[in-house]
């Protein structure tokens, strides 16, 4: 087993990582988590806050439709 360091990563560790397959539902759930966290940080009275708040129900509806 060779252990060499390339750009700050040990090659034996990088070789052991298996690529993950993301589905559309997984991607949308991650986006929903991000938007909910962003919504907590933004003021809902601002334009950006209102736009984020409007996207959350749309995203929840799409996730529900995909999981059926």
Backbone bond lengths (Angstrom), bond angles and torsions (degrees), N, CA, C in turn:
res aa  C-N    CA-C-N  psi(-1)  N-CA   C-N-CA  omega(-1)  CA-C   N-CA-C  phi
1 X - - - 1.457 - - 1.526 107.85 -
2 X 1.296 115.29 122.69 1.452 119.61 178.52 1.515 109.44 -96.88
3 X 1.294 115.48 138.78 1.457 120.70 176.33 1.511 107.24 -121.94
4 X 1.298 115.72 104.55 1.455 119.82 175.53 1.522 108.40 -125.42
5 X 1.302 115.07 154.37 1.444 121.10 -175.23 1.528 108.77 -106.01
6 X 1.339 116.36 118.58 1.460 121.69 178.32 1.518 108.53 -120.68
7 X 1.283 117.34 115.96 1.465 123.97 176.95 1.527 111.68 54.77
8 X 1.329 117.41 36.30 1.452 120.83 177.11 1.509 114.45 87.64
9 X 1.339 118.99 -0.42 1.453 122.12 179.27 1.521 109.37 -116.08
10 X 1.299 116.70 137.95 1.451 120.57 174.83 1.523 108.72 -78.99
11 X 1.321 117.61 126.78 1.464 121.11 -172.19 1.518 112.22 -64.31
12 X 1.334 118.61 -33.75 1.462 118.21 -179.90 1.526 111.30 -67.11
13 X 1.323 117.88 -31.70 1.460 121.22 177.68 1.524 110.29 -73.29
14 X 1.306 116.94 -41.17 1.462 120.85 179.59 1.525 110.65 -65.42
15 X 1.327 117.42 -39.41 1.465 120.34 178.87 1.522 112.15 -65.63
16 X 1.334 117.63 -28.52 1.464 121.41 -177.55 1.521 112.56 -78.34
17 X 1.329 117.64 -16.57 1.466 120.94 -178.04 1.524 109.14 -76.20
18 X 1.323 114.73 128.71 1.459 119.99 177.87 1.524 109.09 -95.94
19 X 1.320 117.51 138.20 1.464 119.19 178.39 1.531 110.76 -65.76
20 X 1.310 115.50 145.08 1.462 120.33 -179.60 1.524 109.95 -100.87
21 X 1.306 114.45 148.09 1.459 120.92 175.51 1.527 108.19 -102.54
22 X 1.311 116.76 118.58 1.457 121.27 177.43 1.517 109.13 -100.65
23 X 1.310 114.71 135.51 1.456 119.90 174.95 1.527 108.42 -92.95
24 X 1.294 115.43 170.04 1.469 119.59 178.14 1.526 110.51 -62.68
25 X 1.322 117.17 -36.65 1.458 120.53 179.53 1.520 111.02 -65.19
26 X 1.333 117.19 -42.00 1.464 120.35 177.84 1.525 110.75 -61.66
27 X 1.313 116.44 -43.23 1.462 121.25 179.72 1.536 110.59 -61.79
28 X 1.326 116.40 -45.20 1.466 120.11 -179.13 1.517 111.64 -67.12
29 X 1.334 117.59 -36.70 1.467 120.23 177.45 1.522 110.64 -64.28
30 X 1.323 117.07 -39.28 1.463 120.12 176.42 1.520 111.01 -63.87
31 X 1.325 116.74 -39.88 1.462 120.29 177.51 1.523 111.24 -64.82
32 X 1.339 116.21 -37.84 1.461 120.46 179.05 1.526 110.75 -64.98
33 X 1.314 117.11 -42.37 1.463 120.80 177.31 1.520 109.85 -60.29
34 X 1.333 116.02 -44.51 1.467 120.44 179.53 1.525 111.08 -61.50
35 X 1.338 116.97 -45.79 1.460 119.99 -177.96 1.523 111.92 -65.66
36 X 1.329 117.38 -37.42 1.467 119.80 178.74 1.525 110.86 -65.74
37 X 1.325 116.71 -40.61 1.463 119.45 177.58 1.530 110.52 -66.28
38 X 1.336 115.43 -40.79 1.457 119.64 178.63 1.518 111.07 -64.70
39 X 1.320 116.56 -37.89 1.456 121.44 179.61 1.522 111.29 -62.67
40 X 1.325 116.61 -35.97 1.465 119.89 177.96 1.520 112.02 -66.93
41 X 1.330 116.68 -28.68 1.464 121.16 -178.24 1.525 112.80 -85.29
42 X 1.331 117.00 -28.37 1.466 120.54 -175.53 1.520 111.17 -92.59
43 X 1.302 115.77 151.10 1.455 121.88 173.86 1.524 108.00 -80.31
44 X 1.320 116.42 127.42 1.466 119.55 -177.23 1.520 112.69 -69.30
45 X 1.325 117.78 -11.94 1.463 121.12 178.09 1.524 112.07 -79.82
46 X 1.324 117.73 -16.14 1.456 120.39 179.12 1.519 109.84 -84.78
47 X 1.315 116.06 162.58 1.459 120.62 -179.41 1.528 110.77 -63.62
48 X 1.334 117.51 -43.36 1.465 121.06 179.99 1.526 110.57 -63.35
49 X 1.325 116.96 -42.83 1.460 120.79 178.62 1.514 112.12 -63.05
50 X 1.328 116.19 -40.64 1.468 120.20 179.30 1.526 111.23 -66.57
51 X 1.323 117.11 -38.53 1.464 120.48 179.90 1.528 110.91 -66.84
52 X 1.329 116.85 -40.12 1.461 120.33 177.70 1.524 109.80 -65.44
53 X 1.329 116.52 -43.97 1.465 120.26 179.85 1.524 112.32 -62.37
54 X 1.333 117.39 -32.09 1.464 120.39 178.43 1.525 111.92 -73.57
55 X 1.323 117.49 -29.82 1.460 120.52 -177.30 1.527 112.82 -76.31
56 X 1.320 117.84 -27.46 1.468 120.95 -176.39 1.529 112.15 -60.40
57 X 1.348 120.68 -50.19 1.471 119.27 178.61 1.534 112.76 -64.05
58 X 1.334 116.82 -35.12 1.464 119.61 178.03 1.522 110.82 -63.29
59 X 1.309 116.09 -43.54 1.459 121.25 -179.59 1.526 111.00 -67.28
60 X 1.327 117.21 -40.22 1.467 120.54 177.12 1.517 110.95 -62.14
61 X 1.332 117.18 -38.72 1.462 121.35 179.25 1.525 111.12 -65.80
62 X 1.315 117.16 -42.27 1.468 121.45 -180.00 1.524 110.16 -65.61
63 X 1.328 117.48 -41.98 1.467 121.17 178.83 1.517 110.42 -62.80
64 X 1.317 116.15 -40.74 1.475 120.61 178.69 1.532 110.50 -63.97
65 X 1.318 117.38 -41.52 1.461 120.89 179.29 1.531 111.74 -66.10
66 X 1.325 116.85 -37.22 1.466 119.84 -179.92 1.522 112.94 -73.22
67 X 1.326 117.02 -30.39 1.455 119.20 -176.86 1.525 113.03 -82.69
68 X 1.315 118.38 -8.79 1.470 121.37 179.11 1.503 110.95 -79.93
